[in-house]
Amino acid sequence: MMRKADYILKSSRIYKGTGRKLIDGFVAVKGEKIMFAGPFDQMEGFTGPETKVMDFGDKVIMPGMHDAHIHLYMSGLYSSPLVHASFTDTSEQQCVDGLRELAERIPEDRWLIGAGWYHPLWENPVLPSKKSLDAVYPNRPVCMVSGDGHTMWINTKGMEVLGIDRDTQAPPGGTIDKDENGELTGIFHESAASCLSSKVYCFTQEEEDQCYKELISNLNKFGITSVCDVSMMAVPGADFVRDDIYSRLLDKGELNVRVHMYPTMTDEMTRPMEMRDQYRSPMLKCTGVKHFFDGVSSCHTAYLKEPYANAYYEGDCGKLSTNPDDMRRLVLKAVENDLSMRVHTIGDQAIHLMLDYLEEAEMVYGKKPYLQHTLEHLENLQYEDIARLSKLNVVASVQPPHLMIDPNGIERDLGQDRIQLMWPFRRFLDAGVTLAFGTDSPVVEINPFNGLYNAVTRRSAFDGKPDGGWIPAERINVYEAVSAYTYGSACAANSADEIGTLSPGKFADICVLDHNIFEGEPEVILDTKNVFTMVNGRIVYEG
């Protein structure tokens, strides 16, 4: 006798997560799992007196969306009253002025924290300095985090609190800016910034837990049912993958998003190995490790094969944040110990070297199909490396909104020839590379519909520019984009056998969209809202 479903979700438009068609039918859910997804003629066998039938008409039922690259701690803070976050300021002074309301609310002995500044888009596109902060806040510590999270701007009082002076040396992979007189400017790049974070972000357990709960609620509102929380910083003890917070929420039944954790990979592997063994709940797992190999193009810290088109100095190819020999050793060590690697690689030569190391690891230890390595961001590539990604089964974990942050700046940095291989989504798919989509929140907001629109049109979700799309040859269709945000992200999390498609036996992670984004003009994507979210067979959002 067939077991009856707890829920039947009906719609004339169901997308299972792969392929290029919608079906008219239903999805049956029992407990945490999907029992069936298919045509109506089989619905009677799954329907019993206790079954709740929900008819969504012509709304789209699809797998829950999965943000494959997010930083939960920072995302929660930036959307909370504890931090002033603004990504639209057009000048250094506007950033400083924006702190006023927060400064009036929090005690003077606590850090005043701002976030989101991005100097390449300012009216005067030069790095800020401590002077503007000191003029307004001479007696309280202030820290301003850049929009890409790779640079900190700190006032004099803040540096005093941190014990930093002109003789302080930057750690490997970082730089501390000084003026022509050798005085600190207040700007800290890469690891020099990240090593300070744990000293700046000091909040109570109650404050942190509330930030997570509110962010998770917002994720559910957007139809997001899973995330990959990846290390924010390659510094032991400061990756901000907060398993303690997740564990508390899980114990209270308040973890309403499926979490795959990726702490920092270091030579000392106790933490990731213990996390892998400790967290085995379907809702909370440690599925690998994360590391950083280079920086970002906007500050010329992404590592290139050939110099930047607007080189700061002769031979300016950027820089690696981790010594190549050290990275090679870490990759081999991770694979030897059955840990999947996720590595921040933005510049083409950083990507090329990482593929060399992953290729070597496969030669040394053989194919390990239970591991799933991914490269993160992959902004510009060497042509031959696209095929290598496919051959090595390395997932390209990319964030479509990134390509619209500053395309003019990218063109200045790399020149017209190299930008043709910037975020090459179409070439990835044509070469058989698995695409996984995410946001890199808080670098951009968690709204997945903006990313889908970016990938399909190669235009900004805010002004529709540029006309015809930026590098339009790399556009993909809506089916492919949605699959990257569901099935592809599940692959990146090494969980495609559990989530990512509406398939019998997989967990019931489902969302429902009020518009059919698969047909008509792409602008319908931006008008679409999620109206229902189910995680692990439980309804967590209805709107």
N, C-alpha and C positions, 0 to 999 in steps of 0.2 A: 504494500500500500504506500503510495507516494506521500511524503510529508508535505503538509500545507505551508505556504509562505506566511511570514509575519506581515510583509508588505508586498503589494503589487503596484508598481509604478507604470502607468500607461501613457503612451504618447504616439502620435503619428510620425514623430521625428526622433529616432534614437541613433546616436553615434556610439559605436562600440569602442572607439579609440584607435583603430587602424583601418586602412582602406579608404575608399572614396565614395561611400554611399551611406544614406540614412535608411533605417528600417521603420516600418509601421508595426508596433507591437508593444511589448511590456518587458519589465525587469522584475523578477521575483527574488525577494530577499528573505532569508531565514537566519535568525541570529545575527552573527557577524558577517555572513557570507552571501554571495550571489548564488542563487540556485539555477537561474535560467535567464537568458535574454534573447528574445526572438519574437516570432509572429504570434498574433492573437489566437490562432486556432488551437494552441496548446494551453491557453490560460486557465481553462476550467480545471485542469488537473492539479493546479497549484493553489486554487482558491478554496478556502474553508470558511467556516462560520466566524473564526477569529481573525481572519485575514483583513487587513486594512487596505482597501483599494484606493489609490490616489490617481485621479485622471488629470493629466497635465495638458490635454488637448493637443495643440500643435507646438507646444514649447519643446525645446530640445533637451532630452535626457542624455547625459554623457558621463564618462568617468570624471571623478573629481579632479580638479587641476592640482598640479604638483610643482611647487616652486623649487627648482633643482639647485638654487644657489641663493641662500639668504643668511643674514646674520641676525638672529632673533634678539639677542641682547640689545644691540644698538638700535634695531628697528623698534623695539618696544620702548626704549628710552626716548628716542627721537619723536615718537608720537605721544609722549607723556608730558605732564606739566613740569617734569624735572629738568628738561633741556629745552633751549630755544633753537628750533631747527627751521632754517629758511634756505631754500635752494634757488631763490630768484633775485637775491640782492645784486645790485649792479655796481657797487663800489665798496671799498674798504670801510668808509665811514658809515655807510648804511648797515653793514654787518655789526659794527660797534653800537650804533643807535638801536638796533633791534633787540639788544640785550636788556633794555631798560625795564620792561615789564617783569621779566624774570628776576632781575636784580632787586626789585621792590618786594618780591614775594619770598625769597629764600634768605636764610640767615647769612650774615656776612662772613662767618667762619667756614661756610661751605663753598666748594668750587662753583663758580659761575660758568656754565658750559653752553657753548653755542655750537652749531653744526650746519654744514651744507654749503659753505662758501666755495666758490670756484673762480679763481682770479682770471683764467683765460677769457671769460665772458664779461669781465668788468669793463667799464668805460676806459679805465687805465689798467690794462692787463698786466700788472706787475704784482709780485708777491707782497703781502702786507708785512707790517712789522709790529713789534711790541709797543712802539711809540703811541699809536692811536688808541690802544687799549689802556696804556698807562695814563693817558691824558684824562680819561674818565674814571678808571678804576685803579688808582695808585695803591690802595691798601687792601685789596681782596684778590685772591687768585682767580684768574680767568684762563680758560682753555677753549679755543675755537678749532673744531675738527673740520677738515676740508670735505667737500662733497663726495670725493672718491675714497675718503678714509685713509689716505696715505700720507697726509701732512697735518701737523698740529701747529697752531699759532698761539703762543702763550705770552702773557704779560710778565713784567719784571717780578711782581709779587708771586706769581705762580712759579716762576723759576726758582725763587728763593725757597718757597715751600718744598719744592722738589729737590733742593740741594744742588742746583745746576749753576755753574759759573763758567767763565770764559775758558777755563782749563779743562772742563768736562770733555771727555772723548766720546765720539759717537761709536756705538756698537757696530760690529760687522754688518754690512748691508744697509747702513743708515748714514745720514749726514745731518750736521747741525750748522745752520747758516750763520755767517759772521759778516760784518761790514768791513770796509777797507781798513778800519782801525783795529780789527780783531775783536770787536764787541759783538755779543750775541744779538741777533735781530729778533729772536723769538720764534723762528721757524725751524721745525724739526721734521725730517723726511724719513719715510719707510721705517726701518727697525728702530731708529732713534726716536720716532714718535710712538711706535707700538709698545715699546718697553715702559713708557710712562703711563699707559692707559689705566692699568690696575690701580695706580696711585691717585688718579683723577676721578675715576668712577667709584665713588664710595656712597652706597645707598643702603637702606635697611632692607632686611629680608621681606618685610611686608611691602615696601615700595617696589622691589624687584618682582615679586610674585604678581602684584597687581598689574605691572607693565605687561607681563607675559599673558595674563588672562585677557586683558583688553586687546592686545595684538592678535591673539588666537581667535577671539570673537570676530575681529575685523577680517582675518583670513577666511574664516567660514562664510562671512557675508559675501566675499568675492568668489565663493565656490572652491576655495583652496582646501584640500583635504590632507595633503602631505607636504612636507618640506624636507630639504637637506640643509641642516644647520652646519655651515662649514666655518672652520677657524677664521677668525677675523684678523689675527696677527700671529706671526711665526715666532712667538715668544713663549717659552714655557710658563704656564700659570696665567697667561693673558690671552688665550685664544677665545675667551668669552663663549665657549660652548658649555652652557651651564646645565650639566646633567643633574645637579642638585635641585634646581628649580623644576625641571621637568619631572623628576622623581616625586617631588612633593605634590605637583598637580596630578600626576598619575595616581598616586595613593588616594587622593581626594575625589577621583573620578572627574577631574576638571581638565584633563589633557584632551582637548577636542580636535587635535590635529595629529596626524601620524608623523613622527620625528625620526629622521636618520641623522645621527651625529657624526661629525668628522673633526676630532680634535687635532691639534698640531702634531706632526710627525717629527720626532727628535731622536737622537741616539739613545736617550733614556726612554724606553718604551713602556714603562710601567703603567702610565695612565691609560693609553689607548688599549693595551692588552686587558687591563682590569675592566675598563668600560665595555669592551667587547664581550667579556665573560659575564659581567653583571647584568647588562641590559639586554634581555632576550624577549621582552614583551613585543607582540606585534605592533604596539603603539610607540615603542621607544627602543631603538637599537643604536649601537655604534657599528657602523658598516664600513669603516675605513678611516683613513687619516688624510690630513690636508697639509700642504706646504706651499711656500711662495718661492718662485724662481726669479721673477723680475718685478718691475714696478708698473708705471703707467706712462702712456705716450705723452700726455699733456705736460709732464715734468721731465720728459726725456729720460725716464728711468726704465721704460720698457726696452728690452734688449734686442737689437736689430743686427742683421747680417751686414748691411751697408749703412753708412752714416745717415742721420736725419737730414731731410731736405733743408731744414733751417737750423743746421747744426750750431750748437753753442760754442763749439771749439773744433779744431781739426780732428777728424776721426771720431766724432761724437756718435757712438752707436748705442748710447744708453748704458745700462749696467745691470749686472745680475745681483739680486739681493742675497743669493746663496752661492757660495763657491761651487763651481762645477764639480770638483772632486767630491765635495761634501754631498751635493745633491745626488750624484751617481750612487754614492754609498748608501744614502737613505732609501733610494728607490730599491736597490738590491736587498737591503735589510727588510723593508716592508714586504716585498714579495716573498722572501724567504720565510717570513713569519705569517704569511697568509693574510696580509692586510692590503686592501685596495687603496690605491693612491689617487688623490685628487690634487692637482698642482696648478697654481696661478701662473699662467703663461700668456702674456699679451703680445710681446714682440716675436717676430718670425724666427729669430735665431734661438730664443728661449724655447719655443715650440719644437724646433728642429732638434735641439740637444735633448730635450725630454723624451722625444720619440726614440732617439739613440739609446737612452738609458732603459726605457721600457722594452725595447727590442733586445738589448743585452740581457735583461732580466729573464725574458722568455727563453733565450738561448741557454742560460745558466740553469734555470729551474724548471724549464718545460712550460707548456701551456697549462694554466690553472683556470679552467673555465668558471670556477666558483668565485673568482675575483673579477672586479669590473673597474678598470682604471678610467679616469676622465681627466681631460685638460680643461681648465677653466678660463673663459673669456676669449682666447684665440682670436685676437682682433685682426692681425694681418699675418699671412702665411707665405711660405715658399710653395710654389705650385706642386712640387712632387710630394710634399708632406700631406696633402689631402688624401692621396692614395695610401700613404703609410698609416694614417689614422684608421682607414677602413681595414687594411690588412692586419693591423694589430688589435682590432676591435676596441679602439679607444674612443669613448664617447666625447663628442664636442659639446661641452656644457657652456651655453652662450646666453646672453641677456639682450634681447632685441632692442630694448629702449636705449642701450648704450650707444647704438649707432646714430641716434638722433640728438645726443647731448651737445655735440660740437663738431659737426662734419666739416665746417670750414677750418677749424683748428687742425683736424686730422689731415686735411689736404695740405696745409702749410707744413705740418710735421713730416709727412711721408712723400708728398709729391703725387702727380697724377698717375704714374705707372703703378706704384705700389698700392694705391687705394682701390684698384680694381679687384684686389684680393682681400678687401676688408670685410670681415664677417660674411664669408661666401656661402650663404645658406643653400643656394641652389646647387652649387658645385659639391657641397658636402653630401647632399641627398643623392645626387646623380652618381657619386662615387661609392655609395653604399655606407656612408658614415651615419651613425646614429646621432641625431640632434636631441639635446635636452634643453628646455627653456626655463629660465628663471628671471629674477630681477636684480639680484645683488643688493636688495634692500638692506640698509637705508639709502644706498646710492641713488636709487629711483624708488618710487612708491610701489606697493605690492600689487596694484591693480593689474591683473593679467591681460585684460582686454587691450590695454595700451600696447603691450608687447606683441600680442597677436596682430594688431593693426600694423605695427612697425615692420614685422616680418613679411606680411602680405603685400604692403605698399612701398616699403622703404621710405616712408614719409613720417613726419612728426605727427603724433597724436594730438598735438595742441594747436597747430596752425596749418596742418596739411602740406607743409613744404618739405622738400622742394617739389615743384610740379613735375610729375612723371616719375618721381622717386630718385633717391640717391643710390647710385650703382644699381639701376633697375634690373639688370640681368640676373641679380641675385635674389629676386623676389621668389617666394614660394606660395602655394595655394593654401586656402583656409584649412582643408583637411590635414595637410602636412604640418601646418603650424599648431593646430590643436593636438595632433598626435605627439608633437614634440613637447607639448605642455602636459601630456598625460603619460602615454606609453614610453616616450623617450626619457622623460624624467625618472620614471620607474626603473628603466634600464640603468641610468646613472646611479641610482640608489641601490643597484643590485637586488631589486625587489620586483622585477617584472613577472615573476611567477606568482606574486601575491596581489599586486595592484596594477593600475595603469590601463586596464581594459575592462569592459563589462563582460566578464567571462565566468561561467560556473566554477565555483570553488575559490574564486578570488574574493578578497574582502570587499564589502559593500561600501565603497567610497564613491559617492555619486553627487553630481550637481545638476541643476536644471536651469536653463537659460530662457529668458522671456522672448528672445528674438532668434530667428534662424540665421545664424551668422554664416552658414555655408552657402547661401544663395544671395544674389543681388550685389549691390555695391559694397565695397569694403567698409564704408562709413557706418553701416549698420552695426559693425563690431563695437564702435565707440558708443552707440546708443543702447547697447545690450546690458542687462543686469542679471545677476544670478538671483533666483527666487527660492531656491531650496538646496540645502546641503545635508548629506548624510555621511557620517564617518563611522566605519566599523559597525554598520547596521543601525546606528542611532541618528535620529534627526537632530542636528545641531543648529540649523538655521532655517527659518521660513520667513520670506518677506514679500 
